[in-house]
Amino acid sequence: MEHVTFRDLLAKVFRSGLVRGQLSVVWHAGEPLVLPVSYYTELFSAIDELGIPRSRLCHSIQTNGIPISERWCDFIRRENINIGVSLDGPAFLHDKHRKDRQGRGTHHRVLQGIRMLQKSGIDFHVIAVLTSDSLEHADEIFDFFLQVGIRRLGFNVEELEGQNRTSSLVGSNPGIETAARRFWERLYERGEQTQRAISIREFERAEEAIRCAPASLTAEEAVRRLPQVSPLGIVSADWCGNLSTFSPELLGIKNLHYGDFTFTNIRERELKDMVQAAEFKKVAQAISEGVRMCRATCQYFDLCGGGAPSNKYFENGSFASTETMYCRTSIQMPIDVVLAAMERRLGLVG
């Protein structure tokens, strides 16, 4: 993305009046660190020229960890950037799916980047992708991350989305979801045994949702609460300034009914103009209908709020739909595990 495009985007985002407090800017999709440090240094200087206080912006980068160097560490620390590293666990799991162009596993190179972050005193989190290969190895995965010194960990189930047209967690194997439930149960047990030496995102979110759940969440309240179902709650931009909203994974995906989910271009119009686009209204209406359907049929709705539109679209073929594999394995199962643990602690079950 050219600096002038990002400057224009940022200026119009703040001019829209939609920002309350701090704006989170997330650099992801592809590998952000393939660009040189100088790209971001010059970009941050261009941002300063807009007069937006740096305290109003929180930058986050999701990286595969391989490009991390001392120069990157200096920049990350100086600019106080949040860092996430993609690492799928022990080498026998990670290297099965994450290879370089020569077909070699990348595990050892990711660990080099992680050790460099640790040596530099940079706090970071790890995101691991769960495939069917992972589900029988909860102990190995937990022990590996504990040994490496990872303290904040999240799991992304292998999703059906974008160019990933298949998932090892979807198919004819009836035992997959049973294995997934066992995985979450064992992972929670290990966390409790180690006094939560690793903070696991899915359990943290489940506990927060249970503590803060309203007596009854309306579909309208869910739309206001959840960024992925709230118009302009998340704004996604590609390199040439095309904008989308709702789930970031929709940007650039082509569909006969919805087009390519691009609702405007920041160089041509103001941010709020995108809600006037006919394509936007069509998507927004279908997403709202999906939220209403979830509220009417799902017992997890007050804790979840309706699910991610992208998962409904890619798994069910429609935003106006309900449960997905992603819902069951990434939201419902961790909630079940946490609720069961709470009931045991309260003496409500044997």
N, C-alpha and C positions, 0 to 999 in steps of 0.2 A: 504494500500500500504506500502510495506516495505521501510524503509528509503533509502536503497541502490538502489531500483528501481527508486525512485524519484530523487535521486542524479544523476543517470545515465541519466534519462530523461532530467533533467535541463542542465546537462553538454553538451549533444548532441544538445539540442535546441540552446544553445549559440554558440556551435561549428559550427552549420549549416550556420551561417551568416545571418539568416532570421530575427533576432531581430534588430529592429531599435528603439533606445531609450529605453523606459521602457517596460518590459514584464508583462502582466496581468496574474496572476495565480488565477483561480477561483475554489474554493472548493464547489462542489454542487453535486446534484443527490444523494438522500438519505439524511441523516442528519449528516453533518460533525462534529457536536459537541458531537456525541455519543462517539467519541474518547476522551481520557483525555487530559487535557492541556499539560501534560508531553509529549504526542506524538508530538505535534507541537513544543514545546520547544526544544526537541531533534532534530527534523527535521530541524528547523531553524539554530541550531548550525551546523548541517551537511552541510547545504547550505553554511554557512560561510566558511567552510573548502575548498569549491570549489574556493574561491577567487572572487565570484561574488558580487559586491557591493550591499548592500541592497537597495540602491537608484535605481537600475536597475529592481527591482521586486516590483510589487504592488499586494498584496494578498487580495482576497475578499472571504467572506464566506456567503452563503445563508443558513439561519437557520429557523426552525420553532419557535425559541425563547424559547422553554420550558427548555432546559438545561442551559440557561444563569445563571451564578452565579457571586458572587463577584470575584472569582478567574479568571473566564473567562473575566470579565470586565477589570481586571488588565492586563491580557495578551493582550487583544484586543487593549487597550489604549497604552500599552508599545510598541507593534509591529506595531501600526498604521494600523490596518487591517480594510478594508472596510466591513461593515456589512449590510446585507439585511435581513429583517424579513418577513416571510410569514404570512399574516393576512388578511382575506377576508372581513373585515368590522364588523358590529355589530354581537353580539352573535347569533341572530336568523339566520343569513346567514352563518357565519363561522362554527358554530357547526353542521350545517346540513351535511357538507361533511368532516370536520376534527375532527375525533374522535380517542380516544385511543383504546387500545386492549380490554378494557371492554365496549366499545361502548359509552363512555362519551365524551361530547364535551370538547375541549381543549382551548376554548377562554380565560377563566380566567387565565389559566397558561401562555398563550402567553403574555397577558397583564402584568403579573408579570415580565416576562423577559424584556419587553419593558420599564417598569418603572425602572428596575434596570439599563438598558442602559442609560436612561435619567438622573437618579440620578448620574451616573458616568460621565456624560458630554460627552458621546460617540455619535457622529453623526451617523445616520443610515437612510436607506430608507426602505420602505415597498412595497412588491409586493402582490397584491390581485388578486385572480382568479375570473373571471367573468363567472357565469353560467346563465342559463335562469332565475334562482331565483333572480338574482341580478338586472336585467334590469329595473324593476319597482321601484327600491329603490335608485335612484341616490341621492336624498336629504338625506335620512337616512345614506347612505354610506359616503357622503361628511361631514355631521355634525358629524358623529362618529369620523372620522379621525381628523377633526379639533379639537374636544373636547379632544382627546387623545394627541394632540400635534404633530401629524405627519406632517412634512413639505416637505417630498419628497415621492412621491407615483407613482407606476406604476401598470398597470392592464394587467394581462395575461388572454386572453380569453381561455375558456376551449377548449383545442386542442384535435384533433384526433392524437395521437402519442403514439408509444411504446405500453405499456399494456393498455392504455386508448383507447379502441376500439370504444367507443361511445362518443358523446358530446351532451349536452342539447341544444347547439346552432346549431346543424345540425339535420335536420329531416323534417317531413311533415308539421310543423307549419309555415304557410306563414307569420305570423306576427312577427317572431323572429327577423329578420333583421330590420324591422321597429322599434321594441322596442329597439334594440341595437342603432340605429341612435338617437332615442329620449334620450337614456341614455347619449350618448356622448354630445349631445346638451345641456342637462340640467347640466351635470357636468361642461361644459365650462362656462355656465351662472353663476353657483355658484362660480367658480373660479374668474371670472371678478367682481362679486359682493363683493367679499372679498379681492379685490386687490391682487389676486393670493397668498393668504395665504398658499396654498398648491401648490407646483410645481408638475404638473402632467406630467409624462414622455411622454405619447403619444402626448400631445399638444406641449410640448417642441420640440420633434423630428420633428413634422409636421412643426412647424415654422422654425426650422433650415433647413429642407429640402427645403422649399419654398424660403427662403432667399438665399440659396447657390445653387439652382438648375441650371445646365448648360442649354444653349439654346437647346442642344440635346445631350443626353447621349448615346453613342454607347454601343453595347453589350459587346465589349472588355473592355471598360472603366468601365462598371458595374462590371465585373469580377475582375478587379484590385481594385475597390473601396470597395466592400462589402466582409467582412470576410467570410460569410457563403457560398458565391459562388466562393471564391478565394482559389485555392489549397494552403494548409498550412497557410491560413489566420487565421484559428483556428485549433489547434491540441488538440484532446481529448484523454485522457489516462484512461484506467481502472486500477484496483488495481494491476494487474499482468503485466502491461506494454504494453498491446495491444493498438495500436494507430489507430485513425481514423482522418478524417478531414472533412471540410464542416460543416454541422449542428451537434452540439454535441449530439443531440437526436438520431442520427443514430448508435452510438457506441453500439455494442452488439445486435442490431436488426438482426435477421436472415431472409434471402431472398434467394429463389432458384436461382435467376438470379445473384445477387450480393454477395452471401455468407453472412457474418456477418458484413460487412463494416469495417473489420479489415484489414489494408493494410500492417502493419508490427508490429514487437515487438521490443521495444527499447533495450531489452537485446541482441538482435541478430544483428541488423543492425543500420545504421545511419538514421537520421530523413529523409533526402532527398531521401533515397532509396525507400520510400513508393510510390513516384510518378512513379516509374518504374513498379509497380505491375499491372498486367493485369486488376485486379478488380478495381483498382483506375482509370485507363484510361477509363474503361467502365462507371463508375460513373461520372467522370469529363466531358466526352463527352455529356452525357445525361443532366447534369446540365447546361452546356453551351448552349445546344439546347433549354432548357427551358427558359433561359435568353433571347435568340434571339426571341423566340416566344412571350414573354412578351413585348419586345420592339416593335414588329410588331403589337401587338393587344391592348395594354393597355395604356390609356391616363395618367396613374399615373407613368409610367415607369421612367421618368426623376426625379421623387421625391422618388421613391422606389428602382429602380435598379434591379428588377427581383424577389424579394421575397425569402423566406427561402426554400431551397430544401427539408427539412424535412416535411414541410406542404404540399408541392406538392406530395411528395412520399406517405404520410399517407392518405391524402384526395383524391388525384386523381389516385394513384397507379402508378405514373410515374414522374420522375424528368423532363422529356421533356413534360411539361404541363404548364398551365398558372394559372388563378385565383383560389383562394381558399377561404373558409369561413374565414380563418385567415386573408387573405389579405383584404377582404371586411370590416370586423368588427374591425380589429386592426390597419390597415394602412389607407385604403381609407376613412373610416368614420371620423377619427380625422382630416385628411387633409381637407376634405370637410367642417367640422365645422370651422377650423381655416381660410380657404380661405373665407368663407362666412363672418366671423367676420372682416377680413381685408377689404373686399369689402364694408361692412357697414361703417367702420371707414373712408374709402376714399370717401364715398359718391357715390359709383358706383351703389348701389342698394338702394331702398327705405326702 
